[in-house]
């Protein structure tokens, strides 16, 4: 299993930027589909961005054009650059690591996992955007 730890959250004004990081450890040689998932209290969780093992990316419509997901394989680190933040972006952001063997593809900011696969998220980092 891959252990992931998020950092980089904080409080910003609308229109501001943050860059989240997710450091992976453990079975990092496994090909992974990785993504960022967010959840606000009382709201459904939302996959916002995903990057597949081949480097292809996918974004939720709500963040497309504002967020960029990337990875540095040498550093075992996943990033989410968030620009032009909006109050509705306020949420806990989680990094997810999914073995590629348990993924069928990416769509809408999400690694599409096969049935029976296990959630593998980090502890989360809070992003708060004020108006």
C-alpha positions as CSV (number, residue, x, y, z in Angstrom):
1,X,0.0,0.0,0.0
2,X,1.0,3.6,-0.7
3,X,0.9,6.0,2.2
4,X,0.1,9.6,1.2
5,X,0.4,12.7,3.3
6,X,-1.1,16.0,2.2
7,X,0.1,19.5,3.0
8,X,-0.2,23.1,1.7
9,X,-3.7,24.0,2.6
10,X,-4.6,27.2,4.2
11,X,-6.8,30.3,4.2
12,X,-6.9,32.6,1.2
13,X,-9.1,35.3,-0.3
14,X,-11.2,34.6,-3.3
15,X,-9.0,34.9,-6.4
16,X,-5.9,33.7,-4.6
17,X,-3.8,30.6,-5.1
18,X,-2.6,27.7,-3.2
19,X,-0.4,24.7,-4.1
20,X,-1.1,21.4,-2.4
21,X,1.4,18.7,-2.1
22,X,1.0,15.0,-1.5
23,X,4.1,12.9,-0.6
24,X,3.8,9.2,-1.2
25,X,5.7,6.5,0.6
26,X,5.5,2.7,0.8
27,X,5.0,0.8,-2.4
28,X,5.8,3.7,-4.6
29,X,7.1,1.5,-7.4
30,X,3.6,0.4,-8.1
31,X,2.0,2.2,-11.1
32,X,-0.6,4.5,-9.7
33,X,-3.6,6.6,-10.7
34,X,-3.6,9.5,-8.3
35,X,-6.1,12.2,-7.6
36,X,-7.4,14.9,-5.4
37,X,-10.7,14.6,-3.7
38,X,-12.5,17.3,-1.7
39,X,-15.3,17.3,0.7
40,X,-17.0,20.1,2.6
41,X,-19.2,19.4,5.7
42,X,-22.6,18.4,4.6
43,X,-21.6,18.0,1.0
44,X,-20.8,15.0,-1.2
45,X,-17.2,14.3,-1.9
46,X,-16.0,15.4,-5.2
47,X,-13.1,14.2,-7.3
48,X,-11.5,17.3,-8.6
49,X,-8.4,16.2,-10.5
50,X,-6.7,12.9,-11.4
51,X,-3.5,11.9,-13.1
52,X,-3.0,8.5,-14.5
53,X,0.1,6.5,-14.6
54,X,0.9,7.6,-18.1
55,X,0.6,11.3,-17.1
56,X,-2.8,11.9,-18.6
57,X,-5.0,14.2,-16.5
58,X,-8.7,14.8,-15.9
59,X,-10.5,17.5,-14.1
60,X,-13.9,18.2,-12.7
61,X,-15.8,20.8,-14.6
62,X,-15.9,23.0,-11.6
63,X,-12.2,23.4,-11.5
64,X,-11.2,23.0,-15.1
65,X,-9.0,25.9,-16.2
66,X,-8.2,26.9,-12.6
67,X,-6.5,23.8,-11.1
68,X,-3.6,21.9,-12.4
69,X,-2.6,18.4,-11.2
70,X,1.0,17.3,-11.7
71,X,3.5,14.8,-10.2
72,X,7.2,14.6,-9.7
73,X,7.9,10.9,-9.8
74,X,11.5,11.3,-8.6
75,X,10.2,13.0,-5.5
76,X,7.2,10.7,-5.1
77,X,5.1,13.8,-4.8
78,X,1.7,14.8,-6.3
79,X,0.7,18.5,-6.6
80,X,-2.4,20.4,-7.1
81,X,-2.0,24.0,-8.1
82,X,-5.1,25.9,-7.5
83,X,-5.6,29.4,-9.0
84,X,-8.4,31.8,-9.0
85,X,-9.9,30.2,-5.9
86,X,-13.5,30.6,-5.1
87,X,-15.4,30.3,-1.8
88,X,-17.0,27.1,-3.2
89,X,-13.6,25.6,-3.3
90,X,-13.6,25.6,0.5
91,X,-13.2,21.9,1.6
92,X,-10.9,19.4,3.0
93,X,-8.7,18.1,0.2
94,X,-7.5,14.6,0.2
95,X,-4.9,12.9,-1.9
96,X,-5.8,9.5,-3.2
97,X,-3.5,6.8,-4.5
98,X,-4.9,3.9,-6.5
99,X,-2.9,1.0,-7.9
100,X,-3.4,1.2,-11.7
101,X,-4.4,-2.5,-11.8
102,X,-7.6,-1.5,-9.9
103,X,-8.4,1.4,-12.2
104,X,-10.2,1.4,-15.5
105,X,-9.5,5.0,-16.5
106,X,-9.9,8.6,-15.5
107,X,-12.9,10.8,-16.0
108,X,-14.3,14.0,-14.6
109,X,-11.4,14.5,-12.2
110,X,-11.6,10.9,-10.8
111,X,-9.6,7.7,-11.1
112,X,-12.4,5.3,-12.0
113,X,-11.8,2.3,-9.7
114,X,-12.9,-1.2,-10.2
115,X,-15.4,-2.8,-7.8
116,X,-13.8,-4.1,-4.6
117,X,-10.9,-1.8,-4.5
118,X,-10.1,0.0,-1.2
119,X,-10.1,3.7,-0.5
120,X,-6.6,5.0,0.1
121,X,-6.6,8.6,1.1
122,X,-4.4,10.7,3.2
123,X,-5.3,12.7,6.3
124,X,-6.4,15.7,4.3
125,X,-5.5,19.4,4.2
126,X,-8.0,22.1,4.7
127,X,-8.5,24.8,2.1
128,X,-10.6,27.8,3.1
129,X,-11.4,30.5,0.6
130,X,-13.0,33.7,1.9
131,X,-15.0,36.1,-0.2
